[in-house]
Amino acid sequence: MPRSLSELIDQADFYAKQFEDYPTGSEDAIDSATFNALWAAGQQKSALENSIAELVVKARSENMSWKLIGQILGTSGEAARQRYGAIVKKKPKKSA
């Protein structure tokens, strides 16, 4: 593990040279349509996960049980609590 700035720079130079000298071939080629479709799907998944998390926070603020939330999401209440519980705790709950 590098310890000094000089060692870090030497290691960075080593990896930069490895990258620059890497022989590319047909096995490195990727289908750009597949790449773009996969990237778009990843973006949609991220947006959907954010929406679900926001709705779970809202549901908990309205006193919906973890059991019911889990059932709606196709999992157990405990699994839902483990996945979203920390997010729920971060958000301020509505006061009456």
C-alpha positions in Angstrom: 0.0 0.0 0.0 1.5 3.3 -1.0 2.3 5.6 1.9 3.8 8.8 0.4 2.7 11.2 -2.3 5.6 10.1 -4.4 4.5 6.5 -4.1 0.9 7.4 -5.0 2.1 9.3 -8.1 4.3 6.4 -9.1 1.4 4.0 -8.7 -0.9 6.3 -10.7 1.7 6.6 -13.5 2.0 2.8 -13.5 -1.7 2.3 -14.0 -2.0 5.1 -16.5 0.7 3.3 -18.6 -1.1 0.0 -18.2 -4.2 1.6 -19.5 -2.5 3.3 -22.4 -0.7 0.2 -23.5 -3.6 -2.2 -23.2 -4.0 -4.0 -26.5 -7.6 -3.6 -27.7 -9.2 -6.1 -30.0 -12.6 -7.2 -31.2 -13.3 -9.0 -27.9 -13.4 -5.5 -26.3 -16.0 -4.1 -28.6 -19.5 -3.7 -27.2 -22.8 -3.2 -28.9 -23.7 0.5 -28.3 -27.4 -0.3 -28.7 -27.2 -2.9 -25.9 -25.1 -0.5 -23.8 -27.6 2.3 -24.2 -30.6 0.1 -23.5 -28.9 -1.3 -20.3 -27.9 2.2 -19.2 -31.5 3.5 -19.7 -32.9 0.5 -17.8 -30.5 1.2 -15.0 -31.7 4.8 -14.9 -35.4 3.7 -14.8 -34.6 1.2 -12.0 -33.0 4.0 -10.0 -35.9 6.4 -10.5 -38.4 3.6 -9.6 -36.4 2.8 -6.4 -36.4 6.4 -5.4 -40.2 6.6 -6.0 -40.8 3.5 -3.9 -38.7 4.8 -1.1 -40.6 8.1 -1.1 -43.9 6.3 -1.0 -42.7 4.0 1.8 -41.8 7.1 3.8 -45.3 8.6 3.1 -47.0 5.3 4.0 -45.1 5.0 7.3 -46.0 8.7 8.1 -49.6 7.7 7.7 -49.1 4.7 10.1 -49.2 2.0 7.5 -47.6 -1.2 9.0 -44.4 -2.7 7.8 -46.3 -5.9 7.2 -48.7 -4.3 4.8 -45.9 -2.4 3.0 -44.0 -5.6 2.6 -47.0 -7.4 1.2 -47.6 -4.6 -1.3 -43.9 -4.8 -2.4 -44.0 -8.6 -2.6 -41.8 -9.2 0.4 -42.1 -9.6 4.2 -42.7 -6.7 6.5 -39.3 -7.3 8.2 -37.5 -7.3 4.8 -39.3 -4.0 3.9 -38.3 -2.5 7.3 -34.7 -3.6 6.9 -34.5 -2.1 3.4 -36.3 1.2 4.0 -36.3 1.7 7.7 -33.2 3.9 7.8 -34.7 6.2 5.1 -37.9 6.5 7.1 -36.0 7.5 10.2 -34.2 10.2 8.3 -37.4 11.9 7.1 -39.4 14.0 9.6 -42.8 12.6 10.3 -45.9 14.8 10.0 -47.2 16.0 13.3 -50.9 16.0 14.1 
